[in-house]
């Protein structure tokens, strides 16, 4: 604070009368101006001065002490003023809020945010990319622009894609890109769900998948990844074909579709039809001494389950002989 001293002039009545010296506290940072001067300055600078309410008597008062005979003191209020000014220079727009990726569920509302600062106030326009070109977003009842943000009241699969928010004013422009992904639940179904195929014939399984997005389709057999070959092959990601069906091909097949958020699968069973009997295990002949024991094993496979019979020298072998025991352990 600076203090200036005002010396009262000597009156005309003579030197016998004495006047006090007045000390006045004046803020150094706030020189005193007349009200009309302040109003004129404000008009020239394009500013608005707003009187502020007193917070504390000690902060908003200046005390003028008078060394009068009675020792009395007087207090004068000094009001402080807040000056609010508009930008004097233009400012190019700067985007302060946007999203690079937005994901929404099918038929649910979604917002693509875009907000910016600048002077003069910037304007907004949204574009959508189509291959190598882009065009303004067609606004309507379902797609609205509120401020700088784009609102979709009900998201559709075809709304997925890349959008661009362009902000500009008289001194510049800025843009931000947003990728929108609209998802639907995944599902998978194999047809036929159950089929019976004779050994040596061909079989085909067709998998129908739905949902968005579908990032991968894979096949399993009995819960394990399917091994493909020249005989077992994928004609397309969703079509499995088996040439010359073998016994090992029977079982459960699964088609699995997946994306980053979920998986779904369809299941089908492959059964074997009639299969001609096949000997899968036989025995070799031998030379024995009289009275020695000997055994032979024969195993067969087929569908329906084959029956076994024994012959000796072309004649049926009877199990009635005490020395012979015939048992069946083949299936």
C-alpha positions as CSV (number, residue, x, y, z in Angstrom):
1,X,0.0,0.0,0.0
2,X,1.2,3.6,-0.7
3,X,0.3,6.5,1.6
4,X,0.1,10.1,0.3
5,X,-0.2,13.1,2.5
6,X,-2.6,16.0,1.9
7,X,-1.5,19.2,3.7
8,X,-4.4,21.5,4.3
9,X,-3.8,25.2,3.2
10,X,-3.6,27.9,5.8
11,X,-7.0,29.6,6.1
12,X,-7.7,33.3,5.5
13,X,-8.7,33.8,9.2
14,X,-5.1,33.9,10.4
15,X,-2.4,31.5,11.7
16,X,-4.2,30.8,15.0
17,X,-6.3,28.0,13.5
18,X,-4.7,24.6,12.9
19,X,-5.9,21.9,10.5
20,X,-4.9,18.2,10.8
21,X,-2.9,16.4,8.2
22,X,-5.0,13.7,6.4
23,X,-3.3,10.3,5.7
24,X,-5.1,8.2,3.0
25,X,-4.3,4.6,2.2
26,X,-4.4,3.9,-1.6
27,X,-3.8,0.4,-3.1
28,X,-0.7,0.5,-5.3
29,X,-2.2,-1.9,-7.8
30,X,-5.6,-0.2,-8.1
31,X,-5.3,3.6,-8.8
32,X,-8.4,5.5,-8.1
33,X,-10.4,6.6,-11.1
34,X,-13.5,8.6,-11.4
35,X,-16.7,6.6,-12.2
36,X,-17.1,8.3,-15.6
37,X,-13.5,7.6,-16.5
38,X,-13.9,3.9,-15.6
39,X,-17.0,3.6,-17.8
40,X,-15.3,5.4,-20.7
41,X,-12.3,3.0,-20.4
42,X,-14.5,0.0,-20.3
43,X,-16.3,1.1,-23.5
44,X,-13.0,1.6,-25.3
45,X,-11.6,-1.8,-24.2
46,X,-14.7,-3.8,-24.7
47,X,-14.8,-5.0,-21.1
48,X,-17.4,-5.4,-18.4
49,X,-16.8,-4.4,-14.8
50,X,-18.7,-6.3,-12.1
51,X,-18.8,-5.1,-8.5
52,X,-18.0,-7.9,-6.1
53,X,-19.6,-8.4,-2.7
54,X,-17.5,-7.7,0.3
55,X,-16.0,-10.8,1.9
56,X,-14.3,-9.3,4.8
57,X,-14.6,-5.9,6.3
58,X,-10.8,-5.7,6.6
59,X,-10.3,-6.6,3.0
60,X,-12.8,-4.2,1.5
61,X,-12.4,-1.1,3.6
62,X,-9.8,1.7,3.7
63,X,-9.5,3.6,6.9
64,X,-9.0,7.3,6.9
65,X,-7.7,8.5,10.2
66,X,-8.3,12.1,11.1
67,X,-6.3,13.7,13.9
68,X,-9.1,15.8,15.0
69,X,-9.3,17.2,18.4
70,X,-11.8,14.7,19.5
71,X,-9.6,11.8,18.4
72,X,-12.4,10.4,16.2
73,X,-11.8,8.4,13.1
74,X,-13.8,7.9,9.9
75,X,-14.1,4.9,7.6
76,X,-14.8,4.9,3.9
77,X,-15.8,1.9,1.7
78,X,-13.7,1.2,-1.4
79,X,-15.4,-1.3,-3.8
80,X,-13.4,-3.8,-5.8
81,X,-14.3,-4.6,-9.4
82,X,-13.9,-7.7,-11.6
83,X,-13.1,-7.0,-15.3
84,X,-14.3,-9.7,-17.7
85,X,-12.8,-9.3,-21.2
86,X,-13.5,-11.1,-24.5
87,X,-10.6,-12.6,-26.5
88,X,-9.0,-9.8,-28.6
89,X,-7.4,-12.3,-31.0
90,X,-8.9,-15.2,-32.9
91,X,-8.0,-18.7,-31.7
92,X,-8.1,-21.8,-34.1
93,X,-10.2,-24.7,-32.9
94,X,-8.7,-27.5,-30.7
95,X,-10.6,-30.7,-30.1
96,X,-10.8,-31.5,-26.4
97,X,-13.1,-34.6,-26.4
98,X,-13.3,-37.5,-28.9
99,X,-13.0,-41.3,-29.0
100,X,-11.0,-43.4,-31.4
101,X,-13.1,-46.5,-31.0
102,X,-16.8,-46.9,-29.9
103,X,-18.7,-50.2,-29.7
104,X,-22.4,-50.6,-29.4
105,X,-25.0,-53.3,-29.3
106,X,-27.5,-53.8,-32.1
107,X,-30.6,-51.5,-31.8
108,X,-29.1,-49.7,-28.8
109,X,-28.4,-46.0,-28.6
110,X,-24.8,-44.8,-29.0
111,X,-22.9,-41.5,-28.9
112,X,-19.8,-40.4,-30.9
113,X,-18.5,-37.5,-28.9
114,X,-16.7,-34.5,-30.3
115,X,-16.1,-31.2,-28.5
116,X,-13.7,-28.4,-29.2
117,X,-12.5,-24.9,-28.1
118,X,-11.8,-21.9,-30.2
119,X,-12.7,-18.3,-31.0
120,X,-14.8,-17.5,-32.9
121,X,-17.0,-20.4,-31.7
122,X,-16.2,-23.3,-34.0
123,X,-18.8,-25.2,-36.1
124,X,-19.0,-29.0,-36.4
125,X,-19.7,-31.4,-39.3
126,X,-19.5,-35.2,-39.4
127,X,-18.3,-37.3,-42.3
128,X,-18.4,-41.0,-43.0
129,X,-15.7,-42.9,-44.9
130,X,-16.7,-45.1,-47.8
131,X,-13.6,-46.9,-49.2
132,X,-11.3,-44.1,-50.3
133,X,-13.9,-41.3,-50.2
134,X,-16.1,-39.7,-47.5
135,X,-19.4,-37.9,-47.5
136,X,-21.4,-35.9,-44.9
137,X,-23.5,-38.0,-42.5
138,X,-27.1,-37.8,-43.4
139,X,-28.9,-36.5,-40.3
140,X,-32.5,-37.4,-39.5
141,X,-34.8,-38.8,-36.9
142,X,-32.5,-41.8,-36.1
143,X,-29.2,-40.0,-36.4
144,X,-28.9,-36.5,-34.8
145,X,-26.1,-34.1,-34.0
146,X,-26.3,-32.4,-30.7
147,X,-23.6,-29.7,-30.3
148,X,-20.5,-31.4,-31.7
149,X,-21.5,-35.0,-30.8
150,X,-23.3,-37.5,-33.1
151,X,-26.1,-39.5,-31.6
152,X,-27.6,-42.7,-33.1
153,X,-30.9,-43.6,-31.4
154,X,-30.8,-47.2,-32.7
155,X,-27.6,-48.6,-34.0
156,X,-27.7,-50.9,-37.0
157,X,-25.1,-53.3,-38.4
158,X,-24.6,-51.1,-41.4
159,X,-23.7,-48.2,-39.2
160,X,-20.4,-49.9,-38.4
161,X,-17.5,-48.0,-40.0
162,X,-15.2,-45.0,-39.7
163,X,-16.5,-41.5,-38.9
164,X,-14.8,-38.1,-38.9
165,X,-15.6,-35.0,-36.9
166,X,-14.4,-31.8,-38.6
167,X,-14.3,-28.6,-36.5
168,X,-13.5,-25.2,-38.0
169,X,-13.8,-21.5,-37.6
170,X,-12.5,-18.5,-39.5
171,X,-8.8,-19.1,-38.5
172,X,-8.4,-22.8,-38.7
173,X,-9.8,-26.4,-38.6
174,X,-9.1,-29.7,-36.8
175,X,-10.5,-33.2,-37.3
176,X,-10.8,-36.4,-35.2
177,X,-11.6,-40.0,-36.4
178,X,-13.9,-42.5,-34.7
179,X,-14.4,-46.2,-35.6
180,X,-17.9,-47.5,-34.7
181,X,-18.5,-51.3,-34.3
182,X,-22.1,-52.5,-33.9
183,X,-22.3,-56.0,-32.5
184,X,-25.0,-58.8,-32.5
185,X,-24.9,-62.1,-30.6
186,X,-23.1,-65.0,-32.2
187,X,-24.7,-68.4,-33.0
188,X,-23.8,-71.5,-34.9
189,X,-25.8,-74.5,-36.2
190,X,-24.6,-77.7,-38.1
191,X,-26.8,-79.6,-40.5
192,X,-27.6,-82.4,-40.5
193,X,-27.3,-82.6,-36.8
194,X,-27.2,-86.4,-37.0
195,X,-26.4,-88.6,-40.0
196,X,-25.5,-92.2,-40.6
197,X,-23.0,-93.0,-43.3
198,X,-21.7,-96.4,-44.5
199,X,-18.0,-96.9,-44.4
200,X,-16.4,-95.9,-47.7
201,X,-19.1,-93.4,-48.5
202,X,-18.8,-89.6,-48.3
203,X,-20.2,-87.3,-45.5
204,X,-20.6,-83.5,-45.4
205,X,-21.4,-81.2,-42.5
206,X,-22.6,-77.6,-43.1
207,X,-22.2,-74.9,-40.4
208,X,-24.5,-71.8,-40.5
209,X,-23.2,-68.9,-38.4
210,X,-24.9,-65.6,-37.4
211,X,-23.8,-62.5,-35.5
212,X,-21.4,-59.6,-35.9
213,X,-18.5,-59.5,-36.0
214,X,-17.3,-63.0,-36.9
215,X,-13.5,-63.1,-36.6
216,X,-12.9,-66.9,-36.8
217,X,-14.6,-70.2,-37.5
218,X,-13.0,-73.4,-36.4
219,X,-13.9,-77.1,-36.2
220,X,-13.5,-79.7,-33.4
221,X,-14.0,-83.5,-33.2
222,X,-15.0,-85.0,-29.9
223,X,-13.8,-81.7,-28.2
224,X,-10.4,-81.6,-29.9
225,X,-9.1,-79.6,-32.8
226,X,-10.0,-81.3,-36.1
227,X,-7.1,-82.7,-38.1
228,X,-7.6,-82.2,-41.8
229,X,-6.1,-84.2,-44.6
230,X,-6.7,-85.0,-48.3
231,X,-9.6,-87.1,-47.2
232,X,-10.9,-84.8,-44.4
233,X,-11.0,-81.3,-45.7
234,X,-12.7,-77.9,-45.4
235,X,-14.3,-77.0,-48.7
236,X,-15.0,-73.6,-47.1
237,X,-14.6,-72.3,-43.5
238,X,-18.2,-73.5,-42.7
239,X,-18.3,-76.7,-44.8
240,X,-16.6,-79.9,-43.8
241,X,-16.4,-82.9,-46.2
242,X,-15.1,-86.4,-45.4
243,X,-14.3,-88.7,-48.3
244,X,-14.3,-92.5,-47.9
245,X,-15.6,-92.5,-44.3
246,X,-13.7,-94.8,-42.0
247,X,-14.6,-96.2,-38.6
248,X,-12.4,-93.5,-36.9
249,X,-14.6,-90.8,-38.4
250,X,-17.6,-91.5,-36.2
251,X,-18.2,-89.2,-33.3
252,X,-19.3,-85.6,-32.4
253,X,-18.3,-82.6,-34.5
254,X,-18.4,-79.0,-33.4
255,X,-18.4,-75.8,-35.4
256,X,-17.1,-72.8,-33.3
257,X,-17.5,-69.1,-34.3
258,X,-15.9,-66.4,-32.2
259,X,-14.9,-62.8,-31.9
260,X,-13.1,-60.8,-29.2
261,X,-16.1,-60.8,-26.8
262,X,-17.9,-64.2,-27.2
263,X,-18.0,-67.6,-28.8
264,X,-20.8,-69.9,-30.0
265,X,-20.8,-73.5,-31.3
266,X,-23.1,-75.9,-33.1
267,X,-22.8,-79.7,-32.7
268,X,-23.6,-82.7,-34.9
269,X,-23.1,-86.5,-34.7
270,X,-21.7,-88.8,-37.4
271,X,-22.7,-92.4,-37.1
272,X,-21.6,-95.4,-39.1
273,X,-24.0,-97.5,-41.2
274,X,-23.6,-101.1,-42.4
275,X,-19.9,-102.2,-42.5
276,X,-18.7,-105.5,-44.0
277,X,-16.9,-107.7,-41.5
278,X,-13.2,-107.3,-41.4
279,X,-10.6,-109.5,-39.6
280,X,-8.5,-107.2,-37.6
281,X,-6.5,-109.8,-35.7
282,X,-5.5,-113.4,-36.7
283,X,-3.1,-116.1,-35.6
284,X,-0.2,-117.9,-37.1
285,X,0.3,-121.7,-37.4
286,X,2.7,-123.7,-35.2
287,X,4.3,-127.1,-34.7
288,X,3.6,-128.8,-31.4
289,X,4.4,-132.1,-29.6
290,X,1.6,-134.5,-28.8
291,X,-0.1,-133.5,-25.6
292,X,1.1,-129.8,-25.7
293,X,-1.5,-127.0,-25.3
294,X,-2.1,-124.5,-28.1
295,X,-4.3,-121.4,-28.4
296,X,-5.4,-119.1,-31.3
297,X,-7.1,-115.7,-31.4
298,X,-9.3,-114.2,-34.1
299,X,-10.8,-110.7,-34.0
300,X,-13.3,-109.1,-36.4
301,X,-15.0,-105.8,-36.8
302,X,-18.1,-104.7,-38.7
303,X,-21.6,-103.1,-38.4
304,X,-23.8,-104.8,-37.4
305,X,-21.6,-106.7,-35.0
306,X,-20.3,-109.8,-36.9
307,X,-20.5,-113.4,-35.6
308,X,-17.5,-115.7,-35.5
309,X,-17.3,-119.5,-36.2
310,X,-14.3,-121.9,-36.3
311,X,-13.4,-124.6,-38.8
312,X,-10.8,-127.3,-39.0
313,X,-9.8,-128.6,-42.4
314,X,-12.9,-127.0,-43.8
315,X,-15.3,-128.7,-41.3
316,X,-17.0,-126.9,-38.5
317,X,-15.2,-127.2,-35.2
318,X,-17.3,-128.4,-32.4
319,X,-16.9,-127.2,-28.9
320,X,-18.3,-130.4,-27.5
321,X,-15.0,-132.1,-27.6
322,X,-13.5,-132.0,-24.1
323,X,-10.1,-131.1,-25.4
324,X,-11.4,-128.0,-27.2
325,X,-12.5,-124.7,-25.6
326,X,-14.0,-122.0,-28.0
327,X,-14.6,-118.5,-26.7
328,X,-15.4,-115.2,-28.4
329,X,-13.6,-112.1,-27.3
330,X,-14.0,-110.2,-30.6
331,X,-16.4,-107.4,-31.3
